[in-house]
Amino acid sequence: MGKLDNIVSLCKRRGFIFPGSDIYGGMAGTWDFGPLGVTLKKKIEKAWWKFFVENQENMYGIDAAIIMNPRTWIASGHTATFSDPLVECKECKSRFRADKIADNISESVTTEEFLATHTKCPVCGKENWGPIRKFNMMFSTRVGAVLPDDNADLTEKSTTYLRPETAQGIFTNYKNVVDTFYPDIPFGLAQQGKAFRNEISPRDFILRDRECSQMEIEYFVHPTTWEDNFEIMRKLQHEFLEEVIGLPKDKIHEYEVPEADRAHYSKRTIDFMFDYPNGEEELMGLAYRTDFDLKNIERESGKSMEYRDKVTGESFVPHVIEPSIGIERLFLAIISNAYSEETVGDKNEIRTVLKLPKNLAPYRFCVSPLLKNKPELVVKAKEVYQILKKKYSNVTWDDSGNIGKRYRKQDEIGTPECIVIDFDTLENNSVTVRDRDTTKQTRVQISDL
């Protein structure tokens, strides 16, 4: 695992991730996925969807709207409680999230607790702080043809928010799915999509940003079985992260979140922490939300959220287990775990390589002619390229520079194997296959690729 700066540099240099609006000087907390980054991102999404939706029983997918009725966020508690502790330096007027610049304090820190840490301002170095204020992180917007100078009542009615989580789109569709599919309980609703959080101080590359993509499941269970189902979901998260995605077990740690630090809706939360280049940070969360959300929807909408058991006839409001993961955080975990710098060759050159799992690598193969100025090699290489492209789809072509430079480029973007067409290929239909991780080269028949 390399330093975060080296990983950020590679991501931009090789077209994985670019700073958002870079040509205009950027926009803090926003990032654009380049050609290789979006390919890796979609493979992550596909792997998650296949594992948690397609391969599981009683799991249903939805895709809810980003802009929702503002009553959604009143019922969920986000309007009143979705906030971070903001503190301002009186000297330089810089603003920070208090629990991220001081040690050993939580999100619920008070002004007195923060001042007792004697934290200095990261910008000016002074210790002169104002009181901690709660800063709501939802982005507000207006719906319809309403201008800022219209009357206040009309403006308030037109105000809504960009969703800060995908979960509420699931909860508001719970009754729709029950009424149309009437699934056996327990059952889950899964969603992938954008979420927006007006972070006070975005940081650590894509680890904490203002626009992110989430993959969430709301798993509806009988109130008396939540503990068993919580454990089932806990084990599934490990299986996905370790066996499907390939993250090492020793870099994943469970943290039982204490009551004071849990979200307002949670009665139990486990944060799955990961050893990132900048230290241990949250990768994903697993929360027991009880019937908090459905009860609030029931109260706000006036419609029953009860589920009637098909066998016993019992009616009850289900409780919910929620595994939630940000794609960007998982993306960074995968990239940082795969990143490696090695000394190779007689000249002790440094080789940068992304040892991505084959199922996630943007390209499965890279096909090259040994020499691009030899038409017979180029023609044969194109033939092999087309064969593999049809079979695997994620295959790239490279004939720029010498073969050594091509290998280094493919190492950096994580291509597992490079296939080179040389003069022996013209004689016996065998090619050179060079392995990314070992750098070993073997001869293989085209028909065996």
TIPA-110355 format. One line per 8 residues: number of its first residue (from 1); for each residue x, y, z of N, C-alpha, C. Coordinates in steps of 0.2 Angstrom, whole numbers, plus 5000, padded with zeros to 4 digits. Layout:
# TIPA-110355
NUM> X/Y/Z/X/Y/Z/X/Y/Z; ... .
END
This chain:
# TIPA-110355
1> 5004/4994/5000/5000/5000/5000/5004/5006/5000; 5003/5011/4995/5007/5017/4995/5004/5023/4999; 5008/5028/4998/5005/5034/5002/4999/5037/4998; 4995/5041/5001/4989/5043/4998/4990/5048/4992; 4995/5052/4993/4997/5057/4988/4999/5053/4981; 5003/5047/4982/5005/5043/4976/4999/5040/4973; 4994/5038/4977/4988/5035/4974/4984/5040/4970; 4983/5046/4973/4980/5052/4970/4983/5053/4963 .
9> 4989/5054/4963/4993/5055/4957/4992/5050/4952; 4992/5044/4954/4991/5038/4949/4984/5039/4946; 4979/5040/4950/4972/5040/4948/4971/5046/4943; 4974/5052/4944/4974/5057/4939/4978/5055/4933; 4984/5053/4934/4988/5052/4928/4986/5047/4923; 4983/5042/4926/4980/5036/4922/4973/5036/4920; 4969/5041/4922/4962/5042/4920/4957/5038/4924; 4959/5037/4931/4954/5034/4935/4949/5039/4938 .
17> 4952/5045/4941/4948/5050/4944/4952/5057/4943; 4948/5062/4941/4950/5068/4940/4946/5073/4946; 4949/5079/4948/4946/5083/4952/4940/5086/4948; 4934/5087/4952/4928/5089/4949/4929/5097/4946; 4927/5098/4940/4927/5105/4937/4934/5107/4937; 4939/5103/4935/4946/5104/4936/4948/5110/4931; 4945/5111/4925/4947/5116/4921/4945/5123/4923; 4940/5123/4928/4939/5130/4931/4942/5131/4938 .
25> 4946/5127/4939/4950/5127/4946/4947/5123/4951; 4942/5118/4949/4940/5113/4954/4934/5115/4958; 4931/5110/4962/4925/5112/4966/4927/5107/4972; 4928/5109/4978/4930/5105/4984/4925/5100/4985; 4927/5094/4986/4923/5088/4988/4919/5085/4982; 4921/5087/4976/4918/5084/4970/4924/5080/4966; 4922/5075/4963/4927/5071/4959/4923/5068/4953; 4927/5068/4947/4925/5065/4941/4928/5058/4940 .
33> 4925/5053/4938/4928/5047/4937/4929/5047/4929; 4936/5045/4928/4938/5045/4921/4937/5038/4918; 4939/5037/4912/4937/5031/4908/4939/5024/4912; 4945/5024/4915/4946/5018/4919/4943/5018/4926; 4942/5024/4929/4938/5024/4935/4931/5022/4935; 4928/5024/4929/4921/5023/4929/4920/5015/4927; 4925/5012/4924/4924/5005/4922/4925/5001/4929; 4930/5003/4933/4931/5000/4939/4925/5001/4944 .
41> 4922/5007/4944/4916/5008/4948/4910/5004/4946; 4909/5003/4940/4903/5000/4938/4904/4992/4939; 4911/4990/4939/4912/4983/4941/4911/4982/4948; 4912/4987/4952/4911/4986/4959/4903/4986/4961; 4900/4990/4957/4892/4990/4958/4889/4984/4955; 4892/4981/4950/4889/4975/4947/4890/4969/4952; 4896/4969/4955/4898/4964/4960/4894/4964/4966; 4892/4970/4968/4888/4971/4974/4881/4969/4973 .
49> 4878/4971/4967/4871/4969/4965/4871/4962/4964; 4875/4959/4961/4875/4951/4959/4875/4948/4966; 4879/4950/4971/4880/4946/4977/4874/4947/4982; 4872/4953/4982/4867/4955/4987/4859/4955/4985; 4859/4955/4978/4852/4955/4975/4850/4949/4971; 4854/4948/4966/4853/4942/4961/4854/4936/4965; 4859/4935/4969/4861/4929/4972/4857/4927/4979; 4854/4932/4981/4850/4931/4988/4843/4930/4986 .
57> 4839/4927/4991/4832/4926/4991/4829/4932/4994; 4823/4933/4991/4819/4939/4994/4822/4945/4994; 4826/4947/4989/4829/4953/4989/4827/4957/4982; 4825/4963/4983/4822/4967/4977/4825/4973/4976; 4826/4975/4970/4830/4982/4969/4825/4987/4967; 4827/4993/4969/4823/4999/4967/4828/5005/4965; 4825/5010/4962/4829/5016/4960/4825/5022/4961; 4825/5025/4967/4820/5030/4969/4823/5037/4966 .
65> 4819/5042/4966/4821/5049/4964/4825/5052/4969; 4830/5056/4966/4834/5060/4971/4831/5065/4975; 4827/5069/4971/4823/5074/4974/4816/5071/4977; 4815/5072/4983/4809/5069/4986/4805/5074/4990; 4799/5073/4991/4794/5077/4995/4798/5079/5002; 4798/5085/5003/4802/5088/5009/4799/5085/5016; 4793/5082/5016/4791/5079/5022/4795/5072/5023; 4798/5070/5018/4802/5064/5019/4807/5065/5025 .
73> 4811/5071/5024/4816/5073/5028/4814/5075/5035; 4808/5077/5036/4805/5079/5042/4804/5072/5046; 4800/5068/5043/4799/5061/5046/4805/5057/5048; 4810/5058/5043/4816/5054/5045/4821/5057/5050; 4819/5063/5052/4823/5066/5057/4829/5070/5054; 4830/5070/5048/4836/5073/5045/4836/5081/5045; 4830/5084/5045/4829/5091/5045/4831/5094/5052; 4830/5090/5057/4831/5092/5064/4838/5090/5066 .
81> 4841/5084/5064/4847/5081/5067/4852/5079/5063; 4852/5080/5056/4857/5078/5052/4862/5084/5052; 4867/5084/5057/4871/5090/5057/4878/5087/5060; 4883/5092/5059/4890/5090/5061/4892/5096/5066; 4897/5095/5070/4899/5101/5075/4904/5105/5071; 4902/5111/5069/4906/5116/5066/4909/5121/5071; 4915/5122/5070/4919/5127/5074/4923/5132/5070; 4923/5138/5072/4926/5143/5067/4932/5146/5071 .
89> 4937/5147/5068/4943/5151/5071/4942/5158/5071; 4942/5162/5076/4941/5169/5077/4947/5173/5074; 4952/5170/5073/4958/5173/5070/4958/5174/5062; 4957/5168/5059/4957/5168/5052/4951/5166/5048; 4945/5165/5053/4939/5164/5050/4938/5157/5047; 4943/5153/5047/4942/5146/5044/4937/5142/5048; 4934/5138/5045/4929/5133/5048/4930/5126/5047; 4929/5122/5052/4931/5115/5052/4926/5111/5056 .
97> 4926/5105/5055/4922/5100/5058/4926/5098/5065; 4923/5100/5070/4927/5100/5077/4930/5093/5078; 4926/5087/5077/4929/5081/5079/4934/5078/5074; 4935/5082/5069/4940/5079/5064/4947/5083/5065; 4947/5088/5069/4954/5092/5070/4956/5091/5077; 4952/5088/5081/4954/5087/5088/4954/5079/5090; 4958/5077/5094/4959/5070/5096/4954/5068/5101; 4952/5062/5101/4948/5059/5106/4942/5062/5108 .
105> 4938/5065/5103/4931/5068/5104/4927/5065/5099; 4920/5065/5100/4915/5062/5096/4911/5068/5092; 4907/5066/5088/4902/5070/5084/4898/5074/5089; 4897/5072/5095/4892/5075/5100/4896/5080/5105; 4902/5081/5103/4907/5086/5107/4903/5092/5109; 4904/5095/5115/4902/5101/5117/4908/5106/5116; 4906/5113/5116/4911/5118/5116/4916/5117/5121; 4914/5116/5127/4919/5115/5133/4924/5109/5132 .
113> 4921/5104/5129/4925/5098/5128/4930/5099/5123; 4928/5103/5117/4933/5105/5112/4938/5109/5114; 4936/5115/5118/4941/5119/5120/4946/5116/5125; 4944/5111/5129/4949/5108/5133/4954/5104/5130; 4953/5102/5123/4958/5099/5119/4964/5103/5117; 4963/5110/5118/4968/5115/5116/4971/5114/5109; 4966/5112/5104/4968/5111/5097/4969/5118/5094; 4975/5118/5090/4977/5124/5086/4974/5124/5079 .
121> 4972/5130/5077/4969/5130/5070/4974/5127/5065; 4972/5123/5061/4976/5120/5055/4979/5125/5050; 4975/5131/5050/4977/5136/5045/4982/5141/5048; 4980/5144/5053/4984/5150/5056/4988/5148/5062; 4987/5142/5065/4991/5140/5071/4989/5143/5077; 4984/5147/5077/4981/5150/5084/4976/5146/5087; 4975/5147/5094/4970/5144/5098/4965/5149/5100; 4960/5151/5096/4955/5156/5097/4949/5154/5094 .
129> 4945/5150/5097/4939/5147/5094/4933/5150/5096; 4928/5150/5092/4921/5152/5093/4917/5146/5096; 4911/5146/5098/4907/5141/5100/4905/5136/5095; 4905/5130/5097/4903/5124/5092/4895/5125/5090; 4894/5125/5084/4887/5126/5081/4885/5120/5077; 4879/5118/5077/4877/5112/5073/4875/5114/5066; 4879/5111/5061/4878/5113/5054/4874/5107/5050; 4868/5109/5048/4865/5104/5044/4868/5103/5037 .
137> 4869/5096/5036/4873/5095/5030/4869/5094/5023; 4862/5095/5024/4858/5093/5018/4859/5099/5013; 4859/5098/5007/4859/5103/5001/4852/5105/5000; 4850/5111/5001/4843/5113/4999/4843/5116/4992; 4837/5115/4989/4835/5118/4983/4828/5120/4982; 4826/5123/4977/4819/5125/4976/4816/5121/4970; 4810/5119/4971/4806/5115/4965/4801/5120/4962; 4801/5120/4956/4796/5125/4952/4799/5132/4951 .
145> 4794/5136/4948/4796/5143/4946/4796/5147/4952; 4800/5147/4957/4800/5151/4963/4807/5155/4963; 4806/5161/4964/4813/5165/4964/4814/5167/4971; 4820/5169/4973/4822/5171/4980/4818/5177/4982; 4816/5181/4978/4812/5187/4980/4804/5186/4980; 4802/5180/4979/4795/5179/4980/4793/5179/4987; 4787/5178/4989/4785/5179/4996/4788/5173/5000; 4789/5174/5006/4793/5169/5011/4789/5162/5011 .
153> 4782/5163/5012/4778/5157/5012/4779/5152/5006; 4778/5155/5000/4779/5152/4994/4786/5149/4994; 4791/5152/4996/4798/5150/4995/4799/5144/5000; 4796/5144/5006/4797/5139/5011/4793/5132/5008; 4787/5133/5005/4784/5127/5002/4787/5124/4996; 4791/5128/4993/4795/5125/4987/4802/5123/4989; 4804/5124/4995/4811/5121/4997/4811/5114/4998; 4815/5110/4995/4817/5103/4996/4824/5102/4997 .
161> 4826/5096/4997/4833/5094/4998/4836/5089/4993; 4842/5089/4991/4845/5084/4988/4846/5078/4993; 4844/5072/4992/4844/5067/4997/4851/5066/5000; 4852/5066/5006/4858/5064/5010/4859/5057/5011; 4855/5053/5009/4856/5045/5009/4851/5042/5004; 4852/5036/5002/4847/5033/4998/4842/5029/5001; 4843/5028/5008/4839/5024/5012/4831/5026/5012; 4830/5033/5012/4823/5035/5013/4819/5034/5006 .
169> 4823/5033/5001/4819/5031/4995/4817/5024/4995; 4821/5020/4999/4819/5013/5000/4813/5013/5004; 4813/5017/5010/4807/5016/5015/4801/5019/5012; 4801/5024/5008/4795/5027/5005/4792/5022/5000; 4796/5017/4998/4793/5012/4993/4792/5006/4996; 4793/5005/5002/4792/4999/5006/4784/4997/5005; 4779/5001/5006/4772/4999/5005/4771/4997/4998; 4774/5001/4993/4773/4999/4986/4775/4992/4984 .
177> 4781/4990/4987/4783/4984/4985/4779/4978/4989; 4777/4979/4995/4773/4975/4999/4766/4974/4995; 4763/4979/4993/4757/4979/4990/4757/4976/4983; 4763/4976/4980/4763/4973/4973/4766/4966/4973; 4771/4965/4977/4774/4959/4977/4773/4954/4983; 4771/4957/4989/4769/4954/4995/4774/4948/4996; 4780/4951/4997/4786/4946/4998/4785/4943/5005; 4788/4937/5006/4789/4933/5012/4794/4937/5017 .
185> 4793/4938/5023/4797/4941/5028/4802/4936/5031; 4808/4937/5031/4812/4943/5030/4813/4944/5022; 4813/4951/5020/4815/4953/5014/4819/4959/5013; 4822/4960/5008/4826/4966/5008/4825/4970/5001; 4825/4977/5002/4825/4982/4996/4832/4985/4995; 4835/4984/4989/4842/4987/4988/4842/4992/4983; 4846/4997/4984/4847/5003/4979/4854/5005/4979; 4856/5007/4973/4862/5011/4972/4861/5017/4969 .
193> 4864/5022/4971/4863/5029/4968/4866/5035/4972; 4865/5041/4969/4869/5047/4972/4866/5049/4979; 4870/5052/4983/4868/5055/4989/4873/5061/4990; 4870/5066/4993/4873/5073/4994/4874/5075/5001; 4880/5077/5003/4881/5079/5010/4886/5085/5009; 4883/5091/5012/4887/5097/5012/4892/5097/5018; 4897/5093/5016/4903/5092/5021/4906/5099/5023; 4907/5100/5029/4911/5106/5031/4918/5106/5029 .
201> 4921/5101/5029/4928/5101/5027/4930/5094/5023; 4928/5094/5017/4930/5088/5013/4937/5086/5013; 4939/5080/5013/4946/5078/5014/4948/5071/5012; 4954/5070/5012/4956/5063/5011/4954/5060/5004; 4955/5064/4999/4953/5062/4992/4945/5060/4992; 4944/5054/4990/4937/5053/4989/4934/5049/4995; 4937/5050/5001/4935/5047/5007/4929/5051/5010; 4930/5057/5009/4925/5062/5012/4923/5067/5007 .
209> 4918/5066/5004/4916/5071/4998/4909/5074/4999; 4907/5078/4995/4900/5081/4995/4895/5078/4991; 4898/5074/4986/4893/5070/4981/4896/5063/4981; 4892/5058/4983/4895/5051/4983/4889/5047/4980; 4891/5040/4979/4887/5035/4977/4886/5030/4983; 4880/5028/4984/4879/5023/4990/4876/5017/4987; 4877/5011/4991/4874/5005/4990/4871/5003/4996; 4865/5003/4997/4861/5001/5003/4856/4996/5002 .
217> 4855/4993/5008/4850/4988/5008/4846/4989/5015; 4839/4989/5014/4835/4989/5020/4832/4982/5021; 4834/4979/5026/4831/4972/5027/4826/4971/5032; 4820/4970/5030/4814/4970/5034/4813/4964/5038; 4813/4964/5044/4813/4958/5048/4807/4958/5054; 4805/4952/5056/4801/4952/5062/4805/4955/5068; 4801/4959/5072/4805/4962/5078/4808/4958/5082; 4806/4951/5083/4809/4947/5088/4815/4943/5085 .
225> 4816/4944/5078/4822/4941/5075/4828/4945/5073; 4828/4951/5075/4832/4956/5072/4840/4954/5074; 4841/4951/5080/4848/4949/5082/4851/4944/5077; 4846/4939/5076/4849/4934/5071/4850/4936/5064; 4846/4941/5062/4846/4944/5055/4852/4949/5055; 4853/4952/5060/4859/4956/5060/4866/4952/5060; 4866/4947/5063/4872/4942/5062/4873/4940/5055; 4867/4938/5052/4867/4935/5045/4870/4941/5041 .
233> 4868/4947/5041/4870/4952/5037/4877/4954/5039; 4879/4954/5045/4886/4955/5047/4891/4950/5043; 4889/4944/5043/4893/4939/5040/4893/4940/5032; 4888/4942/5029/4887/4943/5022/4892/4949/5020; 4893/4954/5024/4897/4959/5023/4904/4957/5022; 4906/4953/5027/4913/4950/5027/4914/4946/5021; 4909/4942/5019/4910/4938/5013/4911/4942/5007; 4907/4947/5006/4907/4951/5000/4914/4955/5000 .
241> 4916/4958/5006/4922/4962/5006/4928/4958/5005; 4928/4952/5008/4934/4948/5008/4935/4943/5002; 4929/4940/5000/4929/4935/4995/4928/4937/4988; 4923/4942/4988/4921/4944/4981/4925/4950/4979; 4927/4955/4984/4931/4961/4982/4938/4959/4983; 4940/4955/4987/4947/4953/4988/4951/4957/4993; 4947/4961/4998/4951/4965/5003/4954/4960/5008; 4960/4961/5011/4962/4957/5016/4959/4957/5022 .
249> 4958/4951/5026/4954/4951/5032/4958/4955/5037; 4964/4955/5037/4968/4959/5043/4968/4966/5042; 4965/4969/5037/4964/4976/5036/4957/4979/5037; 4953/4974/5039/4946/4975/5040/4944/4974/5048; 4942/4979/5051/4941/4979/5058/4933/4981/5060; 4930/4978/5064/4924/4979/5067/4924/4984/5073; 4920/4989/5073/4920/4994/5078/4913/4995/5080; 4911/4993/5087/4905/4993/5089/4904/5000/5092 .
257> 4899/5004/5088/4898/5011/5089/4895/5012/5096; 4897/5016/5101/4894/5017/5107/4888/5021/5106; 4883/5021/5110/4876/5024/5110/4877/5032/5108; 4882/5035/5112/4882/5042/5111/4884/5044/5104; 4887/5040/5100/4890/5041/5093/4886/5038/5088; 4880/5035/5090/4876/5031/5084/4872/5037/5081; 4869/5035/5075/4864/5039/5072/4858/5039/5076; 4854/5044/5075/4848/5045/5079/4843/5039/5078 .
265> 4843/5036/5073/4839/5030/5072/4841/5024/5074; 4847/5023/5076/4850/5017/5077/4850/5014/5084; 4849/5008/5085/4849/5005/5092/4856/5000/5092; 4859/4999/5087/4865/4995/5086/4868/4997/5080; 4875/4998/5080/4878/5000/5074/4885/4997/5074; 4887/4993/5069/4894/4991/5068/4897/4995/5062; 4903/4998/5063/4906/5001/5058/4912/4997/5056; 4912/4995/5049/4918/4991/5047/4923/4996/5045 .
273> 4929/4996/5048/4934/5000/5047/4939/4997/5043; 4943/5001/5039/4948/4998/5034/4955/5002/5035; 4960/4999/5034/4967/5002/5035/4968/5006/5028; 4966/5012/5028/4968/5016/5022/4975/5019/5023; 4978/5021/5017/4985/5024/5018/4985/5030/5023; 4980/5033/5025/4980/5039/5030/4978/5036/5037; 4977/5030/5037/4975/5027/5044/4968/5023/5044; 4966/5021/5049/4960/5017/5050/4954/5022/5049 .
281> 4950/5021/5044/4944/5025/5043/4938/5020/5041; 4932/5023/5042/4926/5019/5041/4925/5017/5033; 4924/5011/5032/4923/5008/5025/4915/5008/5024; 4911/5005/5029/4904/5004/5028/4901/5003/5035; 4895/5004/5035/4891/5003/5042/4886/4998/5041; 4884/4995/5047/4879/4990/5048/4875/4992/5054; 4868/4994/5052/4864/4997/5058/4858/4994/5059; 4856/4993/5065/4849/4991/5067/4844/4997/5068 .
289> 4840/4999/5063/4836/5005/5063/4829/5004/5067; 4828/4998/5070/4822/4996/5073/4816/4998/5068; 4810/5000/5071/4805/5002/5066/4804/5010/5066; 4810/5013/5067/4810/5020/5068/4808/5024/5061; 4810/5021/5055/4808/5025/5049/4801/5023/5047; 4799/5017/5048/4792/5015/5045/4787/5018/5050; 4788/5019/5057/4784/5022/5061/4783/5029/5060; 4789/5033/5058/4789/5040/5057/4785/5041/5050 .
297> 4786/5037/5045/4782/5037/5039/4774/5036/5041; 4773/5032/5045/4766/5030/5047/4763/5036/5050; 4766/5039/5054/4764/5045/5058/4763/5051/5053; 4768/5053/5049/4768/5058/5045/4763/5058/5039; 4762/5052/5036/4758/5051/5030/4751/5049/5032; 4750/5046/5038/4744/5044/5040/4742/5037/5037; 4747/5033/5034/4745/5027/5031/4749/5021/5035; 4745/5016/5036/4748/5010/5039/4754/5007/5036 .
305> 4759/5006/5040/4765/5002/5037/4766/4995/5040; 4760/4992/5042/4760/4986/5045/4761/4980/5039; 4764/4975/5041/4765/4969/5037/4761/4963/5040; 4757/4960/5036/4753/4954/5038/4756/4948/5036; 4758/4944/5041/4762/4938/5040/4757/4933/5037; 4760/4930/5031/4756/4925/5027/4753/4919/5031; 4758/4917/5035/4757/4910/5039/4753/4911/5045; 4755/4916/5050/4752/4917/5056/4746/4922/5056 .
313> 4746/4926/5051/4741/4931/5051/4743/4937/5055; 4748/4937/5059/4750/4942/5063/4752/4949/5059; 4750/4954/5062/4751/4961/5059/4756/4965/5063; 4761/4967/5060/4766/4971/5064/4770/4976/5059; 4773/4981/5062/4778/4985/5058/4785/4982/5058; 4788/4980/5053/4794/4977/5053/4800/4981/5056; 4805/4978/5058/4811/4981/5060/4816/4980/5054; 4821/4984/5055/4826/4985/5049/4833/4984/5051 .
321> 4836/4980/5047/4844/4980/5047/4846/4983/5041; 4851/4988/5041/4854/4991/5036/4861/4991/5035; 4863/4987/5030/4870/4988/5028/4871/4993/5022; 4876/4998/5024/4877/5004/5019/4884/5005/5018; 4885/5006/5011/4892/5007/5009/4893/5012/5004; 4898/5016/5004/4899/5021/4999/4904/5018/4994; 4902/5019/4988/4906/5016/4982/4913/5019/4982; 4913/5026/4984/4920/5029/4983/4924/5027/4989 .
329> 4922/5025/4995/4926/5023/5000/4928/5015/4998; 4924/5012/4995/4926/5005/4993/4931/5005/4987; 4930/5010/4983/4934/5011/4977/4941/5012/4980; 4942/5017/4985/4948/5019/4987/4952/5013/4991; 4947/5009/4995/4950/5003/4998/4953/4998/4993; 4950/4997/4988/4952/4993/4983/4959/4995/4979; 4959/5002/4977/4964/5005/4974/4970/5005/4979; 4969/5007/4985/4975/5007/4990/4978/5001/4992 .
337> 4973/4996/4992/4976/4989/4994/4980/4986/4988; 4978/4988/4982/4981/4985/4976/4987/4988/4974; 4988/4995/4976/4994/4999/4974/5000/4996/4977; 5005/4995/4973/5012/4993/4975/5018/4996/4972; 5023/4997/4975/5029/4999/4972/5035/4994/4973; 5038/4991/4968/5042/4986/4968/5049/4988/4964; 5054/4985/4967/5061/4986/4963/5062/4980/4959; 5063/4982/4952/5064/4976/4947/5070/4978/4943 .
345> 5073/4972/4940/5078/4973/4935/5085/4974/4938; 5090/4973/4934/5097/4974/4936/5098/4981/4938; 5094/4986/4935/5095/4993/4937/5091/4996/4943; 5088/4991/4946/5084/4992/4952/5079/4998/4951; 5075/4997/4945/5070/5002/4944/5064/5001/4948; 5060/5006/4949/5054/5006/4953/5048/5005/4948; 5045/4999/4950/5039/4997/4946/5033/4999/4950; 5028/5003/4947/5022/5004/4951/5017/4999/4948 .
353> 5013/4996/4952/5008/4991/4949/5002/4991/4954; 4996/4990/4950/4990/4990/4954/4988/4982/4953; 4988/4979/4959/4987/4971/4959/4979/4970/4960; 4975/4973/4955/4968/4972/4956/4966/4965/4954; 4961/4963/4958/4958/4956/4956/4956/4956/4949; 4956/4950/4945/4954/4950/4938/4947/4952/4937; 4943/4951/4942/4936/4952/4941/4934/4960/4941; 4939/4964/4944/4938/4971/4945/4942/4975/4940 .
361> 4948/4972/4938/4953/4976/4933/4949/4979/4927; 4950/4985/4926/4947/4989/4920/4948/4985/4914; 4954/4982/4912/4955/4978/4907/4957/4971/4909; 4955/4966/4906/4957/4959/4907/4963/4958/4903; 4964/4960/4897/4970/4959/4893/4972/4965/4890; 4978/4966/4888/4981/4971/4883/4984/4967/4878; 4982/4969/4872/4985/4965/4866/4990/4970/4862; 4996/4968/4860/5001/4972/4857/5004/4968/4852 .
369> 5006/4972/4846/5011/4969/4841/5018/4971/4844; 5023/4966/4844/5029/4968/4846/5032/4974/4843; 5031/4975/4837/5033/4981/4833/5028/4983/4829; 5026/4990/4830/5020/4993/4826/5022/4995/4819; 5028/4994/4817/5030/4996/4810/5031/4990/4806; 5029/4984/4808/5029/4978/4805/5021/4976/4803; 5019/4977/4797/5012/4976/4795/5009/4969/4797; 5014/4964/4796/5011/4957/4797/5010/4956/4804 .
377> 5014/4959/4809/5013/4958/4816/5006/4962/4818; 5005/4968/4815/5000/4972/4817/4993/4969/4815; 4993/4966/4809/4987/4962/4806/4985/4956/4811; 4991/4952/4813/4989/4947/4817/4987/4949/4824; 4990/4954/4826/4988/4957/4833/4981/4959/4833; 4979/4962/4828/4972/4965/4827/4967/4959/4827; 4969/4953/4824/4965/4947/4824/4964/4944/4831; 4970/4944/4834/4969/4941/4841/4965/4946/4846 .
385> 4966/4953/4845/4962/4958/4848/4955/4957/4847; 4953/4956/4841/4946/4955/4840/4943/4948/4843; 4947/4943/4843/4945/4937/4846/4943/4938/4853; 4948/4941/4857/4948/4942/4864/4942/4947/4866; 4942/4952/4861/4937/4957/4863/4930/4954/4862; 4929/4950/4858/4922/4947/4857/4921/4942/4863; 4926/4939/4866/4925/4934/4871/4925/4937/4878; 4929/4942/4879/4929/4945/4886/4927/4953/4886 .
393> 4926/4956/4881/4924/4963/4880/4929/4968/4883; 4931/4967/4889/4936/4972/4892/4943/4971/4890; 4945/4972/4884/4951/4971/4881/4954/4977/4878; 4960/4979/4879/4963/4985/4876/4968/4984/4872; 4970/4989/4867/4975/4988/4862/4980/4994/4864; 4987/4992/4863/4992/4997/4864/4998/4995/4860; 5000/5000/4856/5006/4999/4852/5010/5005/4852; 5009/5009/4857/5013/5015/4858/5020/5014/4862 .
401> 5025/5017/4860/5032/5016/4863/5034/5009/4863; 5040/5007/4866/5043/5000/4866/5039/4996/4871; 5040/4989/4870/5036/4985/4874/5037/4985/4881; 5043/4988/4884/5044/4989/4891/5040/4994/4894; 5039/5000/4890/5035/5005/4892/5027/5003/4892; 5025/4999/4887/5018/4996/4887/5017/4992/4893; 5022/4988/4895/5021/4984/4901/5020/4988/4907; 5024/4993/4908/5024/4998/4914/5017/5001/4914 .
409> 5015/5004/4908/5008/5007/4908/5003/5002/4910; 5003/4996/4908/4997/4991/4910/4998/4989/4917; 5004/4989/4920/5005/4987/4927/5002/4993/4931; 5002/4999/4929/5000/5005/4933/4992/5005/4933; 4989/5002/4928/4982/5003/4927/4979/4996/4929; 4983/4991/4931/4980/4985/4934/4979/4979/4929; 4981/4980/4923/4979/4974/4918/4983/4968/4920; 4979/4962/4921/4982/4956/4924/4987/4953/4919 .
417> 4986/4953/4912/4990/4950/4907/4991/4954/4901; 4997/4954/4898/4998/4957/4892/5000/4952/4887; 4997/4952/4881/4998/4947/4876/5001/4951/4870; 5007/4948/4868/5011/4951/4863/5012/4946/4857; 5011/4949/4851/5011/4945/4845/5018/4947/4842; 5022/4942/4841/5029/4942/4838/5030/4938/4832; 5036/4937/4830/5037/4934/4824/5035/4926/4825; 5036/4923/4831/5035/4916/4832/5027/4915/4831 .
425> 5023/4920/4833/5016/4920/4832/5014/4918/4825; 5018/4921/4820/5016/4920/4813/5018/4913/4811; 5022/4910/4814/5025/4903/4813/5020/4898/4816; 5018/4899/4822/5015/4893/4826/5009/4895/4830; 5006/4901/4829/5000/4904/4832/5001/4904/4839; 5007/4904/4842/5007/4905/4849/5009/4913/4851; 5007/4915/4857/5009/4922/4859/5012/4922/4865; 5015/4928/4867/5018/4929/4873/5013/4932/4878 .
433> 5012/4928/4884/5008/4931/4889/5012/4933/4895; 5012/4939/4897/5016/4942/4902/5011/4943/4908; 5013/4940/4914/5009/4941/4920/5011/4947/4923; 5005/4951/4925/5007/4958/4929/5010/4957/4935; 5008/4952/4940/5011/4952/4946/5018/4949/4947; 5019/4944/4943/5026/4940/4943/5030/4943/4938; 5028/4946/4932/5032/4948/4926/5034/4942/4922; 5032/4936/4924/5034/4930/4920/5031/4930/4913 .
441> 5034/4928/4908/5032/4927/4902/5031/4920/4899; 5026/4918/4897/5025/4911/4894/5022/4911/4887; 5023/4906/4884/5020/4905/4877/5014/4901/4877; 5008/4904/4874/5002/4901/4874/4999/4901/4867; 4995/4895/4866/4992/4895/4859/4986/4900/4859; 4985/4903/4854/4979/4908/4853/4973/4905/4855; 4972/4899/4853/4966/4895/4854/4965/4894/4862; 4970/4894/4866/4970/4893/4873/4969/4899/4877 .
449> 4968/4905/4874/4968/4911/4878/4961/4912/4881 .
END
